[in-house]
């Protein structure tokens, strides 16, 4: 009987992987991290009645330990672009519970032993534009699909109508 080699996730971290025709290294698509954020500082300034600018800084701590030999060298930096929903509930005069869900996109990285980012500021801006255009396209597609399948019920509850391209049908 052949003895099976013990599997160490750290052994595969730097191996090339492929996803939708794109080669990459690092964590395999589908895996996840869990982090603890403690004592962070969130500063925000009201810009318009419905728009705020914010800054958030904190050290995050891995929940558990990184596999031996995995990950990038200490000093590596990342530029992420985050699109998120923040839901907050006022608990009392001074406290809110808050939760965020969303997506983060890698825009660029800077290796610990390099002085330059993997993309110029202009290329990073173009990447963010591409991300936002794709998100807009997806939202518009969801809206169009919802409009073609939306149903409504009359107040009497007797008949349902479908809305197709903005026109009601029986």
Contact map, one row per residue, 1 for C-alpha under 8 A:
11100000000000000000000000000000000000000000000000000000000000000000000000000000000000000000000000000000000000000000000000000000000000000000000000000000000000000000000000
11110000000000000000000000000000000000000000000000000000000000000000000000000000000000000000000000000000000000000000000000000000000000000000000000000000000000000000000000
11111000000000000000000000000000000000000000000000000000000000000000000000000000000000000000000000000000000000000000000000000000000000000000000000000000000000000000000000
01111100000000000000000000000000000000000000000000000000000000000000000000000000000000000000000000000000000000000000000000000000000000000000000000000000000000000000000000
00111110000000000000000000000000000000000000000000000000000000000000000000000000000000000000000000000000000000000000000000000000000000000000000000000000000000000000000000
00011111000000000000000000000000000000000000000000000000000000000000000000000000000000000000000000000000000000000000000000000000000000000000000000000000000000000000000000
00001111101000000000000000000000000000000000000000000000000000000000000000000000000000000000000000000000000000000000000000000000000000000000000000000000000000000000000000
00000111111100000000000000000000000000000000000000000000000000000010000000000000000000000000000000000000000000000000000000000000000000000000000000000000000000000000000000
00000011111110000000000000000000000000000000000000000000000000000010010000000000000000000000000000000000000000000000000000000000000000000000000000000000000000000000000000
00000001111110000000000000000000000000000000000000000000000000000011111000000000000000000000000000000000000000000000000000000000000000000000000000000000000000000000000000
00000011111111100000000000000000000000000000000000000000000000000000110000000000000000000000000000000000000000000000000000000000000000000000000000000000000000000000000000
00000001111111100000000000000000000000000000000000000000000000000000010000000000000000000000000000000000000000000000000000000000000000000000000000000000000000000000000000
00000000111111100000000011110000000000000000000000000000000000000000011000000000000000000000000000000000000000000000000000000000000000000000000000000000000000000000000000
00000000001111110000000011000000000000000000000000000000000000000000011000000000000000000000000000000000000000000000000000000000000000000000000000000000000000000000000000
00000000001111111000000011000000000000000000000000000000000000000000000000000000000000000000000000000000000000000000000000000000000000000000000000000000000000000000000000
00000000000001111100001110000000000000000000000000000000000000000000000000000000000000000000000000000000000000000000000000000000000000000000000000000000000000000000000000
00000000000000111110001110010000000000000000000000000000000000000000000000000000000000000000000000000000000000000000000000000000000000000000000000000000000000000000000000
00000000000000011111111100000000000000000000000000000000000000000000000000000000000000000000000000000000000000000000000000000000000000000000000000000000000000000000000000
00000000000000001111111100001000000000000000000000000000000000000000000000000000000000000000000000000000000000000000000000000000000000000000000000000000000000000000000000
00000000000000000111110000000000000000000000000000000000000000000000000000000000000000000000000000000000000000000000000000000000000000000000000000000000000000000000000000
00000000000000000111111000000000000000000000000000000000000000000000000000000000000000000000000000000000000000000000000000000000000000000000000000000000000000000000000000
00000000000000000111111100000000000000000000000000000000000000000000000000000000000000000000000000000000000000000000000000000000000000000000000000000000000000000000000000
00000000000000011110111110000000000000000000000000000000000000000000000000000000000000000000000000000000000000000000000000000000000000000000000000000000000000000000000000
00000000000000011110011111000000000000000000000000000000000000000000000000000000000000000000000000000000000000000000000000000000000000000000000000000000000000000000000000
00000000000011111000001111110000000000000000000000000000000000000000000000000000000000000000000000000000000000000000000000000000000000000000000000000000000000000000000000
00000000000011100000000111110000000000000000000000000000000000000000001000000000000000000000000000000000000000000000000000000000000000000000000000000000000000000000000000
00000000000010000000000011111010000000000000000000000000000000000000000000000000000000000000000000000000000000000000000000000000000000000000000000000000000000000000000000
00000000000010001000000011111110000000000000000000000000000000000000000000000000000000000000000000000000000000000000000000000000000000000000000000000000000000000000000000
00000000000000000010000000111110000000000000000000000000000000000000000000000000000000000000000000000000000000000000000000000000000000000000000000000000000000000000000000
00000000000000000000000000011111000000000000000000000000000000000000000000000000000000000000000000000000000000000000000000000000000000000000000000000000000000000000000000
00000000000000000000000000111111100000000000000000000000000000000000000000000000000000000000000000000000000000000000000000000000000000000000000000000000000000000000000000
00000000000000000000000000000111110000000000000000000000000000000000000000000000000000000000000000000000000000000000000000000000000000000000000000000000000000000000000000
00000000000000000000000000000011111000000000000000000000000001100000000000000000000000000000000000000000000000000000000000000000000000000000000000000000000000000000000000
00000000000000000000000000000001111100000000000000000000000001100000000000000000000000000000000000000000000000000000000000000000000000000000000000000000000000000000000000
00000000000000000000000000000000111110000000000000000000000111100000000000000000000000000000000000000000000000000000000000000000000000000000000000000000000000000000000000
00000000000000000000000000000000011111000000000000000000000111100000000000000000000000000000000000000000000000000000000000000000000000000000000000000000000000000000000000
00000000000000000000000000000000001111110000000000000000011110000000000000000000000000000000000000000000000000000000000000000000000000000000000000000000000000000000000000
00000000000000000000000000000000000111110000000000000000011100000000000000000000000000000000000000000000000000000000000000000000000000000000000000000000000000000000000000
00000000000000000000000000000000000011111000000000000000010000000000000000000000000000000000000000000000000000000000000000000000000000000000000000000000000000000000000000
00000000000000000000000000000000000011111100000000000001111000000000000000000000000000000000000000000000000000000000000000000000000000000000000000000000000000000000000000
00000000000000000000000000000000000000111110000000000011110000000000000000000000000000000000000000000000000000000000000000000000000000000000000000000000000000000000000000
00000000000000000000000000000000000000011111000000000111100000000000000000000000000000000000000000000000000000000000000000000000000000000000000000000000000000000000000000
00000000000000000000000000000000000000001111100000000111000000000000000000000000000000000000000000000000000000000000000000000000000000000000000000000000000000000000000000
00000000000000000000000000000000000000000111110000011110000000000000000000000000000000000000000000000000000000000000000000000000000000000000000000000000000000000000000000
00000000000000000000000000000000000000000011111000011100000000000000000000000000000000000000000000000000000000000000000000000000000000000000000000000000000000000000000000
00000000000000000000000000000000000000000001111111111000000000000000000000000000000000000000000000000000000000000000000000000000000000000000000000000000000000000000000000
00000000000000000000000000000000000000000000111111111000000000000000000000000000000000000000000000000000000000000000000000000000000000000000000000000000000000000000000000
00000000000000000000000000000000000000000000011111110000000000000000000000000000000000000000000000000000000000000000000000000000000000000000000000000000000000000000000000
00000000000000000000000000000000000000000000011111100000000000000000000000000000000000000000000000000000000000000000000000000000000000000000000000000000000000000000000000
00000000000000000000000000000000000000000000011111110000000000000000000000000000000000000000000000000000000000000000000000000000000000000000000000000000000000000000000000
00000000000000000000000000000000000000000000011111111000000000000000000000000000000000000000000000000000000000000000000000000000000000000000000000000000000000000000000000
00000000000000000000000000000000000000000001111101111100000000000000000000000000000000000000000000000000000000000000000000000000000000000000000000000000000000000000000000
00000000000000000000000000000000000000000001111000111110000000000000000000000000000000000000000000000000000000000000000000000000000000000000000000000000000000000000000000
00000000000000000000000000000000000000000111100000011111000000000000000000000000000000000000000000000000000000000000000000000000000000000000000000000000000000000000000000
00000000000000000000000000000000000000001111000000001111100000000000000000000000000000000000000000000000000000000000000000000000000000000000000000000000000000000000000000
00000000000000000000000000000000000000011110000000000111110000000000000000000000000000000000000000000000000000000000000000000000000000000000000000000000000000000000000000
00000000000000000000000000000000000000011100000000000011111000000000000000000000000000000000000000000000000000000000000000000000000000000000000000000000000000000000000000
00000000000000000000000000000000000011111000000000000001111100000000000000000000000000000000000000000000000000000000000000000000000000000000000000000000000000000000000000
00000000000000000000000000000000000011010000000000000000111110000000000000000000000000000000000000000000000000000000000000000000000000000000000000000000000000000000000000
00000000000000000000000000000000001111000000000000000000011111000000000000000000000000000000000000000000000000000000000000000000000000000000000000000000000000000000000000
00000000000000000000000000000000001110000000000000000000001111100000000000000000000000000000000000000000000000000000000000000000000000000000000000000000000000000000000000
00000000000000000000000000000000111100000000000000000000000111111100000000000000000000000000000000000000000000000000000000000000000000000000000000000000000000000000000000
00000000000000000000000000000000111100000000000000000000000011111000000000000000000000000000000000000000000000000000000000000000000000000000000000000000000000000000000000
00000000000000000000000000000000000000000000000000000000000001111100000000000000000000000000000000000000000000000000000000000000000000000000000000000000000000000000000000
00000000000000000000000000000000000000000000000000000000000001111110000000000000000000000000000000000000000000000000000000000000000000000000000000000000000000000000000000
00000000000000000000000000000000000000000000000000000000000001011111011000000000000000000000000000000000000000000000000000000000000000000000000000000000000000000000000000
00000001110000000000000000000000000000000000000000000000000000001111110000000000000000000000000000000000000000000000000000000000000000000000000000000000000000000000000000
00000000010000000000000000000000000000000000000000000000000000000111110000000000000000000000000000000000000000000000000000000000000000000000000000000000000000000000000000
00000000011000000000000000000000000000000000000000000000000000000011111000000000000000000000000000000000000000000000000000000000000000000000000000000000000000000000000000
00000000111111000000000000000000000000000000000000000000000000000111111100000000000000000000000000000000000000000000000000000000000000000000000000000000000000000000000000
00000000010011000000000001000000000000000000000000000000000000000100111110000000000000000000000000000000000000000000000000000000000000000000000000000000000000000000000000
00000000000000000000000000000000000000000000000000000000000000000000011111010000000000000000000000000000000000000000000000000000000000000000000000000000000000000000000000
00000000000000000000000000000000000000000000000000000000000000000000001111110000000000000000000000000000000000110000000000000000000000000000000000000000000000000000000000
00000000000000000000000000000000000000000000000000000000000000000000000111110000000000000000000000000000000000010000000000000000000000000000000000000000000000000000000000
00000000000000000000000000000000000000000000000000000000000000000000000011111000000000000000000000000000000000110000000000000000000000000000000000000000000000000000000000
00000000000000000000000000000000000000000000000000000000000000000000000111111100000000000000000000000000000011111000000000000000000000000000000000000000000000000000000000
00000000000000000000000000000000000000000000000000000000000000000000000000111110000000000000000000000000000011110000000000000000000000000000000000000000000000000000000000
00000000000000000000000000000000000000000000000000000000000000000000000000011111000000000000000000000000011111000000000000000000000000000000000000000000000000000000000000
00000000000000000000000000000000000000000000000000000000000000000000000000001111100000000000000000000000011110000000000000000000000000000000000000000000000000000000000000
00000000000000000000000000000000000000000000000000000000000000000000000000000111110000000000000000000001111100000000000000000000000000000000000000000000000000000000000000
00000000000000000000000000000000000000000000000000000000000000000000000000000011111000000000000000000001111000000000000000000001000000000000000000000000000000000000000000
00000000000000000000000000000000000000000000000000000000000000000000000000000001111100000000000000000111100000000000000000000000000000000000000000000000000000000000000000
00000000000000000000000000000000000000000000000000000000000000000000000000000000111110000000000000000111000000000000000000000000000000000000000000000000000000000000000000
00000000000000000000000000000000000000000000000000000000000000000000000000000000011111000000000000011110000000000000000000000000000000000000000000000000000000000000000000
00000000000000000000000000000000000000000000000000000000000000000000000000000000001111100000000000011100000000000000000000000000000000000000000000000000000000000000000000
00000000000000000000000000000000000000000000000000000000000000000000000000000000000111110000000001111000000000000000000000000000000000000000000000000000000000000000000000
00000000000000000000000000000000000000000000000000000000000000000000000000000000000011111000000001110000000000000000000000000000000000000000000000000000000000000000000000
00000000000000000000000000000000000000000000000000000000000000000000000000000000000001111100000111100000000000000000000000000000000000000000000000000000000000000000000000
00000000000000000000000000000000000000000000000000000000000000000000000000000000000000111110000111000000000000000000000000000000000000000000000000000000000000000000000000
00000000000000000000000000000000000000000000000000000000000000000000000000000000000000011111101110000000000000000000000000000000000000000000000000000000000000000000000000
00000000000000000000000000000000000000000000000000000000000000000000000000000000000000001111111110000000000000000000000000000000000000000000000000000000000000000000000000
00000000000000000000000000000000000000000000000000000000000000000000000000000000000000000111111100000000000000000000000000000000000000000000000000000000000000000000000000
00000000000000000000000000000000000000000000000000000000000000000000000000000000000000000111111000000000000000000000000000000000000000000000000000000000000000000000000000
00000000000000000000000000000000000000000000000000000000000000000000000000000000000000000011111100000000000000000000000000000000000000000000000000000000000000000000000000
00000000000000000000000000000000000000000000000000000000000000000000000000000000000000000111111110000000000000000000000000000000000000000000000000000000000000000000000000
00000000000000000000000000000000000000000000000000000000000000000000000000000000000000011111011111000000000000000000000000000000000000000000000000000000000000000000000000
00000000000000000000000000000000000000000000000000000000000000000000000000000000000000011110001111100000000000000000000000000000000000000000000000000000000000000000000000
00000000000000000000000000000000000000000000000000000000000000000000000000000000000001111000000111110000000000000000000000000000000000000000000000000000000000000000000000
00000000000000000000000000000000000000000000000000000000000000000000000000000000000001110000000011111000000000000000000000000000000000000000000000000000000000000000000000
00000000000000000000000000000000000000000000000000000000000000000000000000000000000111100000000001111100000000000000000000000000000000000000000000000000000000000000000000
00000000000000000000000000000000000000000000000000000000000000000000000000000000000111000000000000111110000000000000000000000000000000000000000000000000000000000000000000
00000000000000000000000000000000000000000000000000000000000000000000000000000000011110000000000000011111000000000000000000000000000000000000000000000000000000000000000000
00000000000000000000000000000000000000000000000000000000000000000000000000000000011100000000000000001111100000000000000000000000000000000000000000000000000000000000000000
00000000000000000000000000000000000000000000000000000000000000000000000000000001111000000000000000000111110000000000000000000000000000000000000000000000000000000000000000
00000000000000000000000000000000000000000000000000000000000000000000000000000001110000000000000000000011111000000000000000000000001000000000000000000000000000000000000000
00000000000000000000000000000000000000000000000000000000000000000000000000000111100000000000000000000001111110000000000000000000000000000000000000000000000000000000000000
00000000000000000000000000000000000000000000000000000000000000000000000000000111100000000000000000000000111110000000001000010011000000000000000000000000000000000000000000
00000000000000000000000000000000000000000000000000000000000000000000000000000111000000000000000000000000011111000000111000010000000000000000000000000000000000000000000000
00000000000000000000000000000000000000000000000000000000000000000000000000011110000000000000000000000000011111100000111000000000000000000000000000000000000000000000000000
00000000000000000000000000000000000000000000000000000000000000000000000000011100000000000000000000000000000111110111110000000000000000000000000000000000000000000000000000
00000000000000000000000000000000000000000000000000000000000000000000000010111000000000000000000000000000000011111111100000000000000000000000000000000000000000000000000000
00000000000000000000000000000000000000000000000000000000000000000000000011111000000000000000000000000000000001111100000000000000000000000000000000000000000000000000000000
00000000000000000000000000000000000000000000000000000000000000000000000000010000000000000000000000000000000000111110000000000000000000000000000000000000000000000000000000
00000000000000000000000000000000000000000000000000000000000000000000000000000000000000000000000000000000000001111111100000000000000000000000000000000000000000000000000000
00000000000000000000000000000000000000000000000000000000000000000000000000000000000000000000000000000000000001101111100000000000000000000000000000000000000000000000000000
00000000000000000000000000000000000000000000000000000000000000000000000000000000000000000000000000000000000001100111110000000000000000000000000000000000000000000000000000
00000000000000000000000000000000000000000000000000000000000000000000000000000000000000000000000000000000000111100111111100000000000000000000000000000000000000000000000000
00000000000000000000000000000000000000000000000000000000000000000000000000000000000000000000000000000000000111000001111100000000000000000000000000000000000000000000000000
00000000000000000000000000000000000000000000000000000000000000000000000000000000000000000000000000000000001110000000111111110000000000000000000000000000000000000000000000
00000000000000000000000000000000000000000000000000000000000000000000000000000000000000000000000000000000000000000000111111110000000000000000000000000000000000000000000000
00000000000000000000000000000000000000000000000000000000000000000000000000000000000000000000000000000000000000000000001111111000000000000000000000000000000000000000000000
00000000000000000000000000000000000000000000000000000000000000000000000000000000000000000000000000000000000000000000001111111100000000000000000000000000000000000000000000
00000000000000000000000000000000000000000000000000000000000000000000000000000000000000000000000000000000000000000000001111111110000000000000000000000000000000000000000000
00000000000000000000000000000000000000000000000000000000000000000000000000000000000000000000000000000000001100000000001111111111000000000000000000000000000000000000000000
00000000000000000000000000000000000000000000000000000000000000000000000000000000000000000000000000000000000000000000000011111111100000000000000000000000000000000000000000
00000000000000000000000000000000000000000000000000000000000000000000000000000000000000000000000000000000000000000000000001111111110000000000000000000000000000000000000000
00000000000000000000000000000000000000000000000000000000000000000000000000000000000000000000000000000000001000000000000000111111111000000000000000000000000000000000000000
00000000000000000000000000000000000000000000000000000000000000000000000000000000100000000000000000000000001000000000000000011111111100000000000000000000000000000000000000
00000000000000000000000000000000000000000000000000000000000000000000000000000000000000000000000000000000000000000000000000001111111110000000000000000000000000000000000000
00000000000000000000000000000000000000000000000000000000000000000000000000000000000000000000000000000000000000000000000000000111111111000000000000000000000000000000000000
00000000000000000000000000000000000000000000000000000000000000000000000000000000000000000000000000000000100000000000000000000011111111100000000000000000000000000000000000
00000000000000000000000000000000000000000000000000000000000000000000000000000000000000000000000000000000000000000000000000000001111111110000000000000000000000000000000000
00000000000000000000000000000000000000000000000000000000000000000000000000000000000000000000000000000000000000000000000000000000111111111000000000000000000000000000000000
00000000000000000000000000000000000000000000000000000000000000000000000000000000000000000000000000000000000000000000000000000000011111111100000000000000000000000000000000
00000000000000000000000000000000000000000000000000000000000000000000000000000000000000000000000000000000000000000000000000000000001111111110000000000000000000000000000000
00000000000000000000000000000000000000000000000000000000000000000000000000000000000000000000000000000000000000000000000000000000000111111111000000000000000000000000000000
00000000000000000000000000000000000000000000000000000000000000000000000000000000000000000000000000000000000000000000000000000000000011111111100000000000000000000000000000
00000000000000000000000000000000000000000000000000000000000000000000000000000000000000000000000000000000000000000000000000000000000001111111110000000000000000000000000000
00000000000000000000000000000000000000000000000000000000000000000000000000000000000000000000000000000000000000000000000000000000000000111111111000000000000000000000000000
00000000000000000000000000000000000000000000000000000000000000000000000000000000000000000000000000000000000000000000000000000000000000011111111100000000000000000000000000
00000000000000000000000000000000000000000000000000000000000000000000000000000000000000000000000000000000000000000000000000000000000000001111111110000000000000000000000000
00000000000000000000000000000000000000000000000000000000000000000000000000000000000000000000000000000000000000000000000000000000000000000111111111000000000000000000000000
00000000000000000000000000000000000000000000000000000000000000000000000000000000000000000000000000000000000000000000000000000000000000000011111111100000000000000000000000
00000000000000000000000000000000000000000000000000000000000000000000000000000000000000000000000000000000000000000000000000000000000000000001111111110000000000000000000000
00000000000000000000000000000000000000000000000000000000000000000000000000000000000000000000000000000000000000000000000000000000000000000000111111111000000000000000000000
00000000000000000000000000000000000000000000000000000000000000000000000000000000000000000000000000000000000000000000000000000000000000000000011111111100000000000000000000
00000000000000000000000000000000000000000000000000000000000000000000000000000000000000000000000000000000000000000000000000000000000000000000001111111100000000000011110000
00000000000000000000000000000000000000000000000000000000000000000000000000000000000000000000000000000000000000000000000000000000000000000000000111111100000000000111110000
00000000000000000000000000000000000000000000000000000000000000000000000000000000000000000000000000000000000000000000000000000000000000000000000011111110000000000111000000
00000000000000000000000000000000000000000000000000000000000000000000000000000000000000000000000000000000000000000000000000000000000000000000000001111111000000000111000000
00000000000000000000000000000000000000000000000000000000000000000000000000000000000000000000000000000000000000000000000000000000000000000000000000001111100000011110000000
00000000000000000000000000000000000000000000000000000000000000000000000000000000000000000000000000000000000000000000000000000000000000000000000000000111110000011110000000
00000000000000000000000000000000000000000000000000000000000000000000000000000000000000000000000000000000000000000000000000000000000000000000000000000011111111111000000000
00000000000000000000000000000000000000000000000000000000000000000000000000000000000000000000000000000000000000000000000000000000000000000000000000000001111111110000000000
00000000000000000000000000000000000000000000000000000000000000000000000000000000000000000000000000000000000000000000000000000000000000000000000000000000111110000000000000
00000000000000000000000000000000000000000000000000000000000000000000000000000000000000000000000000000000000000000000000000000000000000000000000000000000111111100000000000
00000000000000000000000000000000000000000000000000000000000000000000000000000000000000000000000000000000000000000000000000000000000000000000000000000000111111110000000000
00000000000000000000000000000000000000000000000000000000000000000000000000000000000000000000000000000000000000000000000000000000000000000000000000000000110111110000000000
00000000000000000000000000000000000000000000000000000000000000000000000000000000000000000000000000000000000000000000000000000000000000000000000000000000110111111000000001
00000000000000000000000000000000000000000000000000000000000000000000000000000000000000000000000000000000000000000000000000000000000000000000000000000011110011111100000001
00000000000000000000000000000000000000000000000000000000000000000000000000000000000000000000000000000000000000000000000000000000000000000000000000000011100000111110000111
00000000000000000000000000000000000000000000000000000000000000000000000000000000000000000000000000000000000000000000000000000000000000000000000000011111000000011111000111
00000000000000000000000000000000000000000000000000000000000000000000000000000000000000000000000000000000000000000000000000000000000000000000000000111111000000001111111110
00000000000000000000000000000000000000000000000000000000000000000000000000000000000000000000000000000000000000000000000000000000000000000000000000111100000000000111111110
00000000000000000000000000000000000000000000000000000000000000000000000000000000000000000000000000000000000000000000000000000000000000000000000000110000000000000011111000
00000000000000000000000000000000000000000000000000000000000000000000000000000000000000000000000000000000000000000000000000000000000000000000000000110000000000000011111100
00000000000000000000000000000000000000000000000000000000000000000000000000000000000000000000000000000000000000000000000000000000000000000000000000000000000000000011111110
00000000000000000000000000000000000000000000000000000000000000000000000000000000000000000000000000000000000000000000000000000000000000000000000000000000000000001111011111
00000000000000000000000000000000000000000000000000000000000000000000000000000000000000000000000000000000000000000000000000000000000000000000000000000000000000001111001111
00000000000000000000000000000000000000000000000000000000000000000000000000000000000000000000000000000000000000000000000000000000000000000000000000000000000000111100000111
